[in-house]
Amino acid sequence: MHLKIRDSQLRSLSRARLQQFVVEMMTHLRTHFPGELAALQDWELGEELERCLDRAAEYGISSRRDCARYLELAACFGWSFDTELGWPAKLLREPTGSPSARLARVHERCLQSLEQSATKATQRQVLGM
């Protein structure tokens, strides 16, 4: 006897996995980015996460770890950070390297941007600006 799984059943299973991941990420992001997400209701956050995951898939990002990293960047820099800033989308679409390696480059550059912003803010504070 062979077990047959219909396409509709596979889609249903995939949808359930996606929803479980979104719920896990909502909890994670609310814990680590409370200020950035305070104004969003859970349903709004869920919709943003699903849109971001759709875009991540377009870049070839598919592992749970990489999807989580992409969502963390979106929570920190804005839900459309990749297209609004421009350079992340360009890096993520490069034909060389794996999607994971391209995302790592974007992540590193975003961290550098945060560090530069923090340094500038400290300098302004010291100078009384």
C-alpha positions as CSV (number, residue, x, y, z in Angstrom):
1,M,0.0,0.0,0.0
2,H,1.3,3.4,-1.0
3,L,0.5,6.6,0.7
4,K,-0.6,9.3,-1.7
5,I,-0.4,13.0,-0.7
6,R,-2.2,15.4,-3.0
7,D,-0.8,18.8,-4.0
8,S,-3.6,20.5,-1.9
9,Q,-2.4,18.5,1.2
10,L,1.2,19.5,0.6
11,R,0.2,23.2,0.2
12,S,-1.8,22.9,3.4
13,L,1.2,21.5,5.3
14,S,3.5,24.2,3.9
15,R,1.0,26.9,4.9
16,A,0.8,25.4,8.4
17,R,4.6,25.5,8.7
18,L,4.8,29.0,7.5
19,Q,2.1,30.1,10.0
20,Q,4.0,28.4,12.8
21,F,7.3,30.1,11.8
22,V,5.5,33.5,11.6
23,V,4.2,33.0,15.1
24,E,7.6,32.0,16.4
25,M,9.2,35.1,14.8
26,M,6.5,37.4,16.1
27,T,7.5,36.3,19.6
28,H,11.2,36.6,18.9
29,L,10.9,40.0,17.3
30,R,8.7,41.5,19.9
31,T,11.2,40.3,22.5
32,H,14.2,41.8,20.7
33,F,12.7,44.8,19.0
34,P,9.9,46.0,21.3
35,G,10.2,49.7,20.5
36,E,10.2,49.2,16.7
37,L,7.1,46.9,16.9
38,A,5.1,48.5,19.7
39,A,2.6,50.2,17.3
40,L,1.8,47.0,15.4
41,Q,-1.1,44.7,16.3
42,D,-0.3,41.0,16.0
43,W,-2.2,40.7,12.7
44,E,-0.4,43.6,11.2
45,L,3.0,42.2,12.3
46,G,2.0,38.8,10.8
47,E,1.1,40.4,7.5
48,E,4.4,42.3,7.4
49,L,6.4,39.1,8.2
50,E,4.6,37.2,5.4
51,R,5.3,39.9,2.9
52,C,9.0,40.0,3.9
53,L,9.2,36.2,3.7
54,D,7.8,36.4,0.1
55,R,10.5,38.9,-0.8
56,A,13.1,36.8,0.9
57,A,12.1,33.8,-1.2
58,E,12.5,36.0,-4.3
59,Y,16.1,36.4,-3.3
60,G,16.5,32.6,-2.8
61,I,16.6,32.9,1.0
62,S,14.9,29.8,2.3
63,S,16.5,28.4,5.5
64,R,14.9,29.1,8.8
65,R,18.1,30.8,10.0
66,D,18.4,33.1,7.0
67,C,14.7,33.9,7.0
68,A,14.9,34.8,10.7
69,R,18.0,37.0,10.0
70,Y,16.2,38.7,7.1
71,L,13.1,39.4,9.3
72,E,15.4,40.8,12.0
73,L,16.9,43.3,9.5
74,A,13.4,44.2,8.3
75,A,12.2,44.8,11.9
76,C,15.3,47.0,12.6
77,F,15.6,48.9,9.3
78,G,12.0,48.9,8.0
79,W,9.8,46.3,6.4
80,S,10.9,47.3,2.9
81,F,14.5,48.0,3.9
82,D,15.8,46.1,0.9
83,T,13.9,48.1,-1.7
84,E,13.8,51.4,0.1
85,L,17.5,51.5,0.8
86,G,18.3,50.0,-2.6
87,W,21.7,48.6,-1.9
88,P,20.4,45.5,0.0
89,A,18.2,44.4,-2.9
90,K,21.2,44.9,-5.3
91,L,23.4,42.8,-3.1
92,L,20.8,40.1,-2.6
93,R,20.2,39.8,-6.4
94,E,23.9,39.4,-7.2
95,P,24.5,36.3,-9.3
96,T,27.6,35.3,-7.3
97,G,27.6,33.5,-4.0
98,S,24.8,31.6,-2.3
99,P,21.7,33.4,-1.0
100,S,23.1,32.8,2.5
101,A,26.4,34.4,1.7
102,R,24.7,37.4,0.1
103,L,22.5,37.9,3.1
104,A,25.5,37.7,5.4
105,R,27.1,40.6,3.4
106,V,23.9,42.6,3.8
107,H,23.7,41.8,7.5
108,E,27.3,42.9,8.0
109,R,26.8,46.2,6.1
110,C,23.7,46.9,8.1
111,L,25.6,46.3,11.4
112,Q,28.3,48.7,10.2
113,S,25.6,51.3,9.5
114,L,24.2,50.9,13.0
115,E,27.6,51.3,14.5
116,Q,28.3,54.4,12.5
117,S,25.0,55.9,13.5
118,A,25.7,55.2,17.2
119,T,29.2,56.8,16.9
120,K,27.8,59.9,15.3
121,A,25.1,60.2,18.0
122,T,27.8,59.9,20.7
123,Q,29.9,62.5,19.0
124,R,26.9,64.9,18.8
125,Q,26.2,64.4,22.4
126,V,29.8,65.1,23.4
127,L,29.8,68.3,21.3
128,G,26.5,69.4,22.8
129,M,24.6,69.2,19.5
